[in-house]
Amino acid sequence: MVCAKRYMPVITTWVQPLCCILQSLGGHSLYIKYHHFINRRQIYETDFSVSGMKCVHCKANVENAIKGITGVIAAEANLEEANVMVDFDTPATPEAIRTAVNEAGRYELSL
């Protein structure tokens, strides 16, 4: 069994920068569902709303644009719900993900 105190410095070093990013993006409109650790890295799973996805090709374009960002582990878009689920850690940021999607075509990602 691993002591939780051992991981507290890791949690502190990752949560602080993310809070600063959220504040710089205008508050707390980004909802982070949960996080977990892989090899002592903190991984965030986050839903983003995406407008402009109408078909399977649009879905693939959005997913590939996000997966091209350093730090993104996985991305899965959902056409029916018009959102994308992204697993990421640093150096990926919500702003970098939004920029990549917006530059990929007629899509707009909302934070």
BELFEN-V14159 format. One record per residue. N is the residue number from 0. SS is DSSP state (h for helix, s for strand, l for the rest). PSI is psi in radians with two decimals (* if undefined). OMEGA is omega in whole degrees, -180 to 180 (999 if undefined). Layout:
N;SS;PSI;OMEGA + N;SS;PSI;OMEGA
This chain:
0;l;2.39;-177 + 1;l;2.37;180 + 2;l;2.29;-179 + 3;h;-0.53;-180 + 4;h;-0.48;-180 + 5;h;-0.54;-177 + 6;h;-0.09;-178 + 7;h;-0.74;178 + 8;h;-0.60;178 + 9;h;-0.80;180 + 10;h;-0.81;-179 + 11;h;-0.74;-177 + 12;h;-0.39;-180 + 13;h;-0.59;-177 + 14;h;-0.71;-179 + 15;h;-0.91;180 + 16;h;-0.63;-180 + 17;h;-0.70;177 + 18;h;-0.68;178 + 19;h;-0.70;178 + 20;h;-0.80;-179 + 21;h;-0.72;179 + 22;h;-0.66;-180 + 23;h;-0.37;179 + 24;l;0.13;174 + 25;l;0.41;174 + 26;l;-2.47;-171 + 27;l;0.66;180 + 28;l;-0.33;178 + 29;l;2.18;-178 + 30;l;2.02;178 + 31;s;2.04;-175 + 32;s;-0.89;178 + 33;s;2.96;176 + 34;s;2.77;177 + 35;s;2.99;-176 + 36;s;2.37;173 + 37;s;2.07;-178 + 38;l;0.77;178 + 39;l;0.31;172 + 40;s;2.47;179 + 41;s;2.19;-178 + 42;s;2.29;179 + 43;s;2.39;173 + 44;s;2.07;-172 + 45;s;2.47;173 + 46;s;2.35;173 + 47;s;2.47;174 + 48;s;2.38;180 + 49;s;2.18;175 + 50;s;2.64;178 + 51;l;-0.13;177 + 52;l;2.10;-178 + 53;l;-0.32;-176 + 54;l;-3.14;-179 + 55;h;-0.59;179 + 56;h;-0.67;176 + 57;h;-0.77;179 + 58;h;-0.79;180 + 59;h;-0.70;179 + 60;h;-0.77;180 + 61;h;-0.81;-180 + 62;h;-0.77;-179 + 63;h;-0.63;178 + 64;h;-0.72;-180 + 65;h;-0.72;-179 + 66;h;-0.32;178 + 67;l;-0.09;-179 + 68;l;2.33;177 + 69;l;2.23;-180 + 70;l;-0.23;178 + 71;s;2.24;-178 + 72;s;-0.73;-179 + 73;s;2.64;176 + 74;s;2.29;178 + 75;s;2.05;-179 + 76;s;2.65;178 + 77;s;2.00;-178 + 78;l;-0.74;-176 + 79;l;-0.70;-178 + 80;l;-0.09;-180 + 81;l;0.86;177 + 82;s;3.00;176 + 83;s;2.35;178 + 84;s;2.18;-176 + 85;s;2.27;170 + 86;s;2.13;-177 + 87;s;2.81;170 + 88;l;-3.10;180 + 89;l;2.54;15 + 90;l;0.10;178 + 91;l;2.45;178 + 92;l;2.77;176 + 93;h;-0.64;179 + 94;h;-0.70;178 + 95;h;-0.66;178 + 96;h;-0.76;179 + 97;h;-0.76;180 + 98;h;-0.77;-180 + 99;h;-0.75;-180 + 100;h;-0.76;-179 + 101;h;-0.55;179 + 102;h;-0.17;-177 + 103;l;-0.22;-178 + 104;l;-2.46;-176 + 105;l;0.47;-175 + 106;l;2.63;176 + 107;s;2.12;-180 + 108;s;2.28;180 + 109;s;2.38;178 + 110;l;*;999
